[in-house]
Amino acid sequence: MSKLSAQEIKTKVVGVLQNYIDPDNSGKDILMDTPLDELGLDSFKAIYLLLDLEEAFQVQIPDTMLSPEIFVSPQALYDAMQSILK
């Protein structure tokens, strides 16, 4: 896979995240600092979100990165994916 730009990573993270937010928030712009729990992400959805991110980026998220901090905001997910893709 060719190296993705920062904008491509952001777009892909937000695109995957769109599948896991509450229908009430569907169609709204996702701000990078919005808490994921405010978007409707719970621990059950978080597992599937991680699996979909791994598939979308063709990577494996290391166990060392699997902490509550990765699920704070879209920015935290973006930061994690960007660090994996370096």
N, C-alpha and C positions, 0 to 999 in steps of 0.2 A: 504494500500500500504506500502510495506517495505521502510525503509529509503534509499534514493538514495545517492550514493557517489558523490563527487564533479565532478568527471569525467563523471559520468552518467548524471548528470544535464547538464553539458556543452555539451555533445554529443546530448542530447535531444533538448536543446535550438538551437544549430546550425542546427540540422536536421529540425526542424520546420521552422527556418529562411530561409533555402534553398528554400522553396516554394515561397518566397517573394522577392528574389533578381532578378535583371535584367538578362535576358538570356545571355548577354555578360559576366557576372560574373559567370554564372552557371558552375559547375564543378571545379572551382578554390577553393583552401582552403580559408576559411573565418578566417581571423585573428581577434582575440578578441578585438583589439583596432581600427579596421576599422570603420569609421563613417558609420552608417546605411544608410544615405542619399547617400553616394558614392556607396552603393550596390543596390540602386534603391528603397529604402523604402520611401514611401510617406505617408501622413496622412491617406489616404484611406486604403492602405495596412496595416498600423499599427493597425487599428481596427481589421481587420481579423487575423493579427498575434497574437494579445492579446487573441482573442477568441480561436485560435488554441493552444496557450500555456496553457490556462486554461484547455482545453480538454486533452491535452497531459499529463499534470501533475495532472489532477483531483483536481484542486484548483480554488478558485476565487481570482482574483487579487483585493485587496482593493482599493477603490476609492482614498484613500490617497496616493497611489503609482502611480496613473495615472498622470504623469507629463512629460514634454518634456525630462527630464533627463533620463527616462527609455529607451528612443529611441535613445540615443547617439551612442551606440555601442553594439555589441554582449556581451561585458563584462558587460555593464549596465543591459542588460536583464538577464544575468546569475546571477548577484548580486541580482537582484530583486527576481528571482525565488528561489535562495538559501535562502534568508531571509524569504520567505513565507513558505518554506519547513522545516524550523528548528523545 
